[in-house]
Amino acid sequence: MNVLEGKVALVTGGTGGIGKGVAVRLAARGATVVVNGRDEQKAERVLAEIRQSGGAGCFVAGDVRSKGDMDAVAAEAARRYGGVDIVVPSAGGNDEEARSPAVRGSFADIDLARVTAFVGQAMAAKLTVVQAAVPHMRERGGGSVVFVTSEGGRTPTPGQTAIASSSGGLVMASKVLSKELAPHRIRVNCVCVTVVRDSPSWTAAFEAEGGVSEHHRKQYEKIRDRSPFGVAAPQDIGKVVAFLASDEAHYLTGATVSPTGGLTIH
């Protein structure tokens, strides 16, 4: 069902991991997808997959940490396709910093200056693209924002002061935005994920030597082993995002959902 036909979707971090799963799924449901990231070669592989399934889209480079870049990305999406209907802020902005023991670790041992800097950067990486896209969504008469962030913002986990602060803040920010933007018929929802296969975090934990601390790896192993429905793949998260982005969810705004396969229940 092409429930997103005629819609223009902007996905940050769309060149890999969860963002790729979201981009491919939105295209499969009929949306024209603007894939944002920093690596054109990775983007071309995503776009090739989108085209093979009959979808359409393009790559627009830009760093989610730069307001100027995000303003330009949103403007280019509107110039090429006439507007923006869906925004999915998926890119984290600084994933390597999020995995550093100085940022992710026991509260007694973390570097609070780095933690607070990370929290601000992580929030900006999600919010800046939305601020850039809102004027274009207003011109279209409405739209849908679907944030993708960490389940650490809903479920307290030892060692995750930084992730809990940034993701928890984003969850509340999404609710504030849902109220502010409702008069413009722009819906705002949030998807909180835990460990996801075929993502940079998965690679760092299970495939890269020294990619994460031993404590971090053991936490991921517990999640992998204790998830009742198994560990999600990027396309599984993409299905949830596509539903929230579509008119099928036209009465949902300010919601936070956790597709964690039964690992967490709210």
VENPE-V941510 format. One record per pair of residues at least 12 apart in sequence whose C-alpha atoms are under 7 Angstrom apart, sorted by sequence separation. I is the first residue (numbers start at 1). J is the second residue. If there is no record, write none. Layout:
i->I j->J
i->I j->J
This chain:
i->11 j->23
i->103 j->115
i->152 j->164
i->153 j->165
i->205 j->217
i->60 j->73
i->153 j->167
i->154 j->168
i->174 j->188
i->152 j->167
i->153 j->168
i->174 j->189
i->43 j->59
i->174 j->190
i->150 j->167
i->149 j->167
i->171 j->190
i->15 j->35
i->14 j->35
i->9 j->31
i->14 j->36
i->15 j->37
i->8 j->31
i->9 j->32
i->10 j->33
i->11 j->34
i->12 j->35
i->13 j->36
i->14 j->37
i->27 j->50
i->32 j->55
i->33 j->56
i->34 j->57
i->35 j->58
i->36 j->59
i->38 j->61
i->5 j->29
i->7 j->31
i->8 j->32
i->9 j->33
i->10 j->34
i->11 j->35
i->12 j->36
i->13 j->37
i->32 j->56
i->33 j->57
i->34 j->58
i->35 j->59
i->36 j->60
i->37 j->61
i->38 j->62
i->4 j->29
i->5 j->30
i->6 j->31
i->7 j->32
i->8 j->33
i->9 j->34
i->10 j->35
i->11 j->36
i->12 j->37
i->28 j->53
i->30 j->55
i->32 j->57
i->33 j->58
i->34 j->59
i->35 j->60
i->36 j->61
i->37 j->62
i->38 j->63
i->195 j->220
i->3 j->29
i->4 j->30
i->5 j->31
i->20 j->46
i->24 j->50
i->34 j->60
i->36 j->62
i->37 j->63
i->2 j->29
i->3 j->30
i->4 j->31
i->15 j->42
i->28 j->55
i->1 j->29
i->2 j->30
i->15 j->43
i->27 j->55
i->65 j->93
i->195 j->223
i->27 j->56
i->64 j->93
i->93 j->122
i->92 j->122
i->231 j->261
i->15 j->46
i->230 j->261
i->93 j->125
i->229 j->261
i->92 j->125
i->228 j->261
i->229 j->262
i->91 j->125
i->197 j->231
i->227 j->261
i->228 j->262
i->196 j->231
i->197 j->232
i->198 j->233
i->227 j->262
i->228 j->263
i->195 j->231
i->196 j->232
i->197 j->233
i->198 j->234
i->227 j->263
i->89 j->126
i->196 j->233
i->197 j->234
i->226 j->263
i->196 j->234
i->151 j->192
i->142 j->184
i->143 j->185
i->144 j->186
i->145 j->187
i->146 j->188
i->147 j->189
i->148 j->190
i->149 j->191
i->150 j->192
i->151 j->193
i->34 j->77
i->87 j->130
i->119 j->162
i->123 j->166
i->141 j->184
i->142 j->185
i->143 j->186
i->144 j->187
i->145 j->188
i->146 j->189
i->147 j->190
i->148 j->191
i->149 j->192
i->150 j->193
i->151 j->194
i->122 j->166
i->141 j->185
i->142 j->186
i->143 j->187
i->144 j->188
i->145 j->189
i->146 j->190
i->147 j->191
i->148 j->192
i->149 j->193
i->150 j->194
i->146 j->191
i->119 j->165
i->138 j->184
i->115 j->162
i->119 j->166
i->123 j->170
i->84 j->133
i->84 j->136
i->85 j->137
i->107 j->159
i->83 j->136
i->84 j->137
i->106 j->159
i->83 j->137
i->105 j->159
i->107 j->161
i->104 j->159
i->105 j->160
i->65 j->121
i->104 j->160
i->83 j->140
i->85 j->142
i->86 j->143
i->87 j->144
i->88 j->145
i->89 j->146
i->90 j->147
i->70 j->128
i->74 j->132
i->78 j->136
i->85 j->143
i->86 j->144
i->87 j->145
i->88 j->146
i->89 j->147
i->90 j->148
i->104 j->162
i->65 j->124
i->70 j->129
i->74 j->133
i->85 j->144
i->86 j->145
i->87 j->146
i->88 j->147
i->89 j->148
i->103 j->162
i->65 j->125
i->64 j->125
i->67 j->128
i->71 j->132
i->70 j->132
i->189 j->253
i->64 j->129
i->188 j->253
i->189 j->254
i->190 j->255
i->191 j->256
i->192 j->257
i->193 j->258
i->187 j->253
i->188 j->254
i->189 j->255
i->190 j->256
i->191 j->257
i->192 j->258
i->193 j->259
i->194 j->260
i->189 j->256
i->190 j->257
i->191 j->258
i->192 j->259
i->193 j->260
i->19 j->90
i->8 j->83
i->9 j->84
i->178 j->253
i->8 j->84
i->9 j->85
i->10 j->86
i->11 j->87
i->12 j->88
i->178 j->254
i->8 j->85
i->9 j->86
i->10 j->87
i->11 j->88
i->12 j->89
i->13 j->90
i->7 j->85
i->8 j->86
i->9 j->87
i->10 j->88
i->11 j->89
i->12 j->90
i->13 j->91
i->11 j->90
i->12 j->91
i->175 j->254
i->174 j->254
i->146 j->241
i->146 j->245
i->144 j->245
i->151 j->258
i->101 j->213
i->99 j->212
i->86 j->245
i->17 j->198
i->18 j->199
i->17 j->199
i->17 j->200
i->25 j->235
i->21 j->234
i->22 j->235
i->25 j->238
i->21 j->235
i->25 j->239
i->22 j->237
i->18 j->234
i->22 j->238
i->26 j->242
i->17 j->234
i->21 j->238
i->25 j->242
i->18 j->237
i->22 j->241
i->4 j->246
i->3 j->246
